[in-house]
Amino acid sequence: DQAHISDAQVMVEFENGNFNFTFPNPKNVSEFSMTLFKGHEKKEICAFHLSKERIISKSNVTYCQTQNSSSSTTFILKNLEKKHIDVYTYCLEIFLPPPYIECCLKETYLYVQDKEDCFLLGRVPWIIIGVIIFAISCVCCVVACCLRNKNQNCESNSLEYNSEYMPMAAVNAAKKPRI
């Protein structure tokens, strides 16, 4: 059997705040390596090597972990921030059986929205609603105060019977009881 490299379809999933890059393992191969590179300069961030004797997982960054099964290898990127936005390239190297094969199969652009942006985006509607309610409350208070002042002016004018503005009105002064 000769080594078979299928047209590997990378599966990128966002799950529980992590990005999972899952690649199918090559068939009929006894020793191979998979590497995940970041950027156009291809900085190695995660690698996985499988041979008959052992399995080696290597990570050059804190945010990348590898997970392997019999059919696929997954690179898990955790706690990503805006600075992690870049092109990620998956490369496969087949060592056994010969001939040696090296190929970079897939490139994926990964965009990460900053956590602060998410926080603010979630709060913006509530901030707008709060400002609208506050404005409506202020308008209602101003209208209520104006109506109250107007009513007080009307009531105070109607209670002043002995004022100089009503000289024609005959009003008996209230007598105080004398003891």
C-alpha positions in Angstrom: 0.0 0.0 0.0 1.2 3.4 -0.9 0.7 6.5 1.3 -2.6 8.2 0.5 -3.1 11.9 1.1 -6.7 12.7 0.6 -7.9 16.1 -0.3 -8.1 16.9 3.4 -10.9 19.1 4.4 -10.0 21.1 7.5 -12.9 21.4 9.8 -12.8 24.6 11.8 -15.2 24.7 14.7 -15.9 27.3 17.4 -16.8 25.4 20.6 -16.9 26.5 24.2 -14.8 29.6 23.4 -12.1 27.6 21.6 -11.3 27.2 17.9 -10.7 23.5 16.8 -8.8 22.8 13.6 -9.5 19.1 12.8 -7.6 17.4 10.1 -8.0 13.8 8.9 -5.0 11.5 9.5 -3.3 10.2 6.3 -4.2 6.6 5.5 -1.7 3.7 5.2 1.0 5.6 7.0 3.0 4.5 10.0 4.9 7.7 10.8 3.8 11.3 10.1 3.8 14.8 11.5 1.2 17.5 11.4 2.2 21.1 12.1 0.1 24.3 12.5 1.8 27.5 11.5 0.7 31.1 12.1 1.1 34.0 9.7 2.7 34.3 6.2 6.1 33.9 7.8 4.9 30.4 9.0 5.8 30.6 12.6 5.3 27.1 14.1 2.8 27.2 17.0 1.7 23.5 17.4 3.0 20.2 16.2 2.1 16.5 16.4 4.3 13.6 15.5 3.0 10.0 15.4 5.3 6.9 15.0 5.0 3.2 15.9 7.0 3.8 19.1 5.5 7.0 20.4 3.3 10.0 20.0 4.8 13.5 20.5 2.8 16.7 20.9 4.6 20.0 20.9 3.4 23.5 21.4 5.4 26.7 21.2 2.6 28.9 22.5 0.4 28.7 25.6 -2.9 28.9 23.6 -2.5 25.8 21.4 -3.0 22.1 22.3 -3.2 18.9 20.2 -5.6 16.1 20.4 -5.3 12.9 18.4 -7.6 10.0 17.6 -7.2 7.1 15.2 -8.9 9.1 12.3 -8.0 12.7 12.9 -5.7 15.2 14.6 -7.1 18.4 16.2 -5.3 21.6 17.1 -7.2 23.4 19.8 -6.7 27.2 20.1 -7.8 28.5 23.5 -8.2 32.0 25.0 -7.6 33.8 21.8 -7.4 37.6 21.6 -7.4 40.2 18.8 -3.6 39.8 18.4 -4.2 36.2 17.3 -5.9 37.2 14.1 -3.9 35.8 11.2 -3.6 33.1 8.5 -3.1 29.6 10.0 -1.5 26.9 7.7 -1.7 23.2 8.3 1.2 21.1 7.0 1.6 17.4 6.8 4.9 15.4 6.6 4.9 11.7 5.8 8.0 9.8 6.8 7.1 6.1 6.6 6.5 4.4 4.2 8.9 6.1 1.7 9.0 8.3 -0.2 9.1 11.3 2.2 6.3 13.7 1.4 5.8 17.2 2.7 2.9 19.3 1.8 1.0 22.3 3.2 -2.6 21.4 2.6 -4.8 24.2 3.9 -4.7 27.8 4.9 -7.4 29.3 7.1 -7.9 32.9 8.0 -9.0 33.2 11.6 -10.7 36.4 12.9 -11.1 36.9 16.7 -13.3 39.5 18.1 -11.8 41.2 21.2 -13.6 40.3 24.5 -13.9 44.0 25.3 -15.7 44.5 22.0 -18.1 41.7 22.8 -18.7 43.2 26.3 -19.5 46.6 24.9 -21.6 45.3 22.1 -23.8 43.5 24.6 -24.1 46.6 26.8 -24.9 49.2 24.1 -28.6 48.5 23.8 -29.1 48.6 27.6 -27.1 51.9 27.8 -29.4 53.4 25.0 -32.5 52.2 26.8 -31.3 53.6 30.1 -30.6 57.0 28.5 -34.1 57.1 26.9 -35.8 56.2 30.1 -33.8 58.9 32.0 -34.7 61.5 29.3 -38.4 60.6 29.5 -38.3 60.7 33.3 -36.7 64.2 33.2 -39.4 65.5 30.8 -42.2 64.1 33.0 -40.7 65.7 36.1 -40.4 69.1 34.3 -44.0 68.9 33.1 -45.2 67.9 36.6 -43.3 70.8 38.2 -44.7 73.3 35.8 -48.3 72.0 36.3 -47.9 72.1 40.1 -46.5 75.7 40.0 -49.4 76.8 37.8 -52.0 75.2 40.1 -50.4 76.8 43.2 -50.5 80.2 41.5 -54.2 79.8 40.7 -55.0 78.6 44.2 -53.1 81.4 45.9 -54.8 84.0 43.7 -58.3 82.6 44.5 -57.7 82.6 48.3 -56.6 86.2 48.7 -59.9 87.9 49.4 -58.5 90.9 51.3 -55.9 91.8 48.7 -55.5 95.3 47.3 -56.6 93.9 43.9 -60.1 93.4 45.2 -61.0 96.8 46.8 -64.7 96.4 46.2 -65.2 93.2 48.0 -66.7 93.4 51.4 -65.2 90.9 53.7 -65.7 90.8 57.5 -62.5 90.3 59.3 -62.5 87.3 61.5 -62.8 88.1 65.1 -60.5 86.6 67.6 -62.2 85.4 70.8 -61.1 87.4 73.8 -60.9 85.8 77.2 
